[in-house]
Amino acid sequence: MKHVMIDLETLGTMPTSTWLTFAAVRFDPHSDDCNSIQKGKIKKLDYFYRRVDLQSCLDLELTIDDSTLDWWSKQEQTVIQEAFTDKDRSNVTDVAMDFYKWSKGITHFWANGSYFDFPIMESVYWKIKKATPWKYWQVMDYRTIFKCADVDIPKDYKHHALYDCVNQIVALQRAIKKLGIQKFR
């Protein structure tokens, strides 16, 4: 599959924001992955998921926004635990480089809008002096297609980067079907 959906959970909304978690899921835009979340587990999808070490972000001079911290404090407890647990954290540079390798061959990089996840990731790639895994023409905006089609988006495990990817994939697939989109260049 040559399409991937990405999602970051962060401690801010600026391009320099600290990463909490990062996920990416390969998918076929013309498939139907509505049953990919079963009993809280991701089924049959190839994914990349990492929790990010906060100190490694601060070492790169990434930022933390107090209003975003306040927003996080109002989320469901299970979501907060997943985003903030100390368990299995990886250095942000390693996450960026591992994702770069994992995404080899991808032709379409999707996110929920083109002005959040991509600029935040680009900031890290810039700071570590590495190219992004995408070219500017490969950046795709899921939100625009989703809103044009007016389809339902699943709401399983909101603000968990991996589940957000899967939910966005399902909504995008529904939108593509509804709009009759046959292929992507």
C-alpha positions as CSV (number, residue, x, y, z in Angstrom):
1,M,0.0,0.0,0.0
2,K,1.3,3.4,-0.9
3,H,-0.9,5.6,1.3
4,V,-0.2,6.4,4.9
5,M,-2.3,8.3,7.5
6,I,-0.2,10.0,10.2
7,D,-1.2,11.5,13.5
8,L,0.7,13.3,16.3
9,E,-0.4,13.9,19.9
10,T,1.5,16.9,21.1
11,L,2.0,19.5,23.9
12,G,1.1,22.4,21.7
13,T,-0.2,23.5,18.3
14,M,2.9,25.4,17.1
15,P,5.4,23.8,14.6
16,T,7.9,23.6,17.5
17,S,5.6,21.6,19.7
18,T,6.8,18.6,21.8
19,W,5.6,15.2,20.7
20,L,3.8,12.8,23.0
21,T,2.9,10.0,20.6
22,F,3.2,9.5,16.9
23,A,1.3,7.0,14.7
24,A,1.2,6.1,11.0
25,V,-0.9,3.5,9.3
26,R,-0.5,2.2,5.8
27,F,-3.8,1.7,3.9
28,D,-5.6,1.4,0.6
29,P,-7.9,4.4,0.1
30,H,-10.4,2.2,-1.9
31,S,-10.7,-0.5,0.7
32,D,-13.0,-0.7,3.7
33,D,-11.2,-0.9,7.1
34,C,-14.3,-0.2,9.2
35,N,-13.7,-3.4,11.2
36,S,-10.0,-2.8,11.9
37,I,-10.6,-1.9,15.5
38,Q,-11.9,-5.0,17.3
39,K,-12.1,-5.2,21.1
40,G,-9.6,-2.4,21.4
41,K,-7.0,-3.9,19.1
42,I,-5.9,-2.9,15.6
43,K,-6.5,-5.8,13.2
44,K,-5.0,-6.4,9.7
45,L,-3.3,-3.0,9.3
46,D,0.4,-2.3,9.0
47,Y,1.2,0.5,11.5
48,F,4.0,2.4,13.2
49,Y,3.3,3.7,16.7
50,R,5.7,5.3,19.3
51,R,5.5,7.1,22.5
52,V,8.1,9.9,22.5
53,D,10.6,10.8,25.2
54,L,9.8,14.3,26.4
55,Q,13.3,15.1,27.4
56,S,14.5,14.3,23.9
57,C,12.0,16.9,22.6
58,L,13.2,19.5,25.1
59,D,16.8,18.8,24.1
60,L,15.8,19.8,20.6
61,E,14.2,22.9,22.0
62,L,10.7,21.8,21.2
63,T,8.0,23.7,23.2
64,I,5.2,23.0,25.6
65,D,2.1,25.2,25.7
66,D,0.3,25.6,29.0
67,S,-3.2,25.8,27.4
68,T,-2.5,22.5,25.7
69,L,-1.5,21.0,29.0
70,D,-4.8,22.3,30.5
71,W,-6.7,20.8,27.5
72,W,-5.0,17.4,28.1
73,S,-6.0,17.5,31.8
74,K,-9.7,17.5,30.7
75,Q,-9.5,14.4,28.5
76,E,-10.5,10.8,29.4
77,Q,-8.3,9.2,31.9
78,T,-7.3,6.3,29.6
79,V,-6.3,8.7,26.9
80,I,-4.2,10.8,29.4
81,Q,-2.5,7.6,30.7
82,E,-1.6,6.5,27.1
83,A,-0.2,9.8,26.2
84,F,1.7,10.5,29.4
85,T,2.9,7.1,30.6
86,D,6.7,6.8,31.1
87,K,6.5,3.2,29.6
88,D,8.3,2.5,26.3
89,R,9.3,6.1,25.3
90,S,11.7,6.6,22.4
91,N,13.9,9.5,21.5
92,V,12.2,11.9,19.1
93,T,15.1,11.7,16.7
94,D,14.9,7.9,16.6
95,V,11.2,8.1,16.0
96,A,11.7,10.5,13.1
97,M,14.4,8.4,11.5
98,D,12.6,5.0,12.1
99,F,9.4,6.5,10.5
100,Y,11.5,7.7,7.6
101,K,12.7,4.1,7.0
102,W,9.3,2.6,7.6
103,S,7.6,4.9,5.1
104,K,9.9,4.0,2.2
105,G,7.8,3.6,-1.0
106,I,4.8,5.7,0.3
107,T,3.4,8.0,-2.4
108,H,0.6,9.7,-0.4
109,F,1.0,11.1,3.2
110,W,-2.3,11.9,4.7
111,A,-3.1,13.9,7.9
112,N,-6.1,15.6,9.4
113,G,-5.3,18.9,7.8
114,S,-2.0,20.0,6.3
115,Y,-1.2,22.6,8.9
116,F,-0.7,20.6,12.1
117,D,1.1,17.3,11.9
118,F,3.2,18.0,8.9
119,P,4.8,21.3,10.1
120,I,5.4,19.8,13.6
121,M,7.2,16.8,12.0
122,E,9.1,19.0,9.5
123,S,10.3,21.1,12.4
124,V,12.0,18.0,14.0
125,Y,13.4,16.8,10.7
126,W,14.8,20.3,10.1
127,K,16.4,20.4,13.6
128,I,18.1,17.0,13.1
129,K,19.2,18.1,9.6
130,K,17.3,15.3,7.8
131,A,14.9,15.5,4.9
132,T,11.3,14.6,5.5
133,P,10.0,11.3,4.1
134,W,7.6,13.2,1.8
135,K,7.9,15.7,-1.0
136,Y,5.5,18.6,-0.8
137,W,3.3,17.2,-3.6
138,Q,2.8,14.0,-1.6
139,V,1.1,15.8,1.3
140,M,-2.7,15.0,1.4
141,D,-5.4,16.7,3.5
142,Y,-7.9,14.2,4.8
143,R,-10.0,16.9,6.4
144,T,-11.0,18.5,3.1
145,I,-12.2,15.3,1.5
146,F,-14.0,14.2,4.7
147,K,-15.8,17.5,4.9
148,C,-16.8,17.6,1.2
149,A,-18.4,14.2,1.5
150,D,-20.1,14.8,4.8
151,V,-19.6,11.2,6.2
152,D,-19.5,9.9,9.7
153,I,-16.1,9.4,11.4
154,P,-15.7,6.7,14.0
155,K,-14.9,8.0,17.4
156,D,-13.1,5.0,19.0
157,Y,-10.4,6.1,21.4
158,K,-10.2,9.8,20.5
159,H,-6.8,11.5,21.0
160,H,-4.9,8.3,20.8
161,A,-2.7,8.8,17.7
162,L,-3.0,5.2,16.4
163,Y,-6.7,5.0,16.8
164,D,-7.1,8.5,15.4
165,C,-5.3,7.3,12.2
166,V,-7.6,4.3,11.8
167,N,-10.7,6.4,12.4
168,Q,-9.5,8.9,9.9
169,I,-8.8,6.1,7.4
170,V,-12.3,4.7,7.7
171,A,-13.9,8.2,7.3
172,L,-11.6,8.9,4.3
173,Q,-12.5,5.6,2.6
174,R,-16.2,6.4,3.1
175,A,-15.7,9.8,1.6
176,I,-13.8,8.5,-1.4
177,K,-16.5,6.0,-2.0
178,K,-19.3,8.6,-1.6
179,L,-17.5,11.1,-3.9
180,G,-16.7,8.5,-6.5
181,I,-13.0,9.1,-6.5
182,Q,-11.4,6.4,-8.7
183,K,-7.7,7.0,-8.2
184,F,-5.0,9.3,-6.9
185,R,-2.0,10.6,-9.0
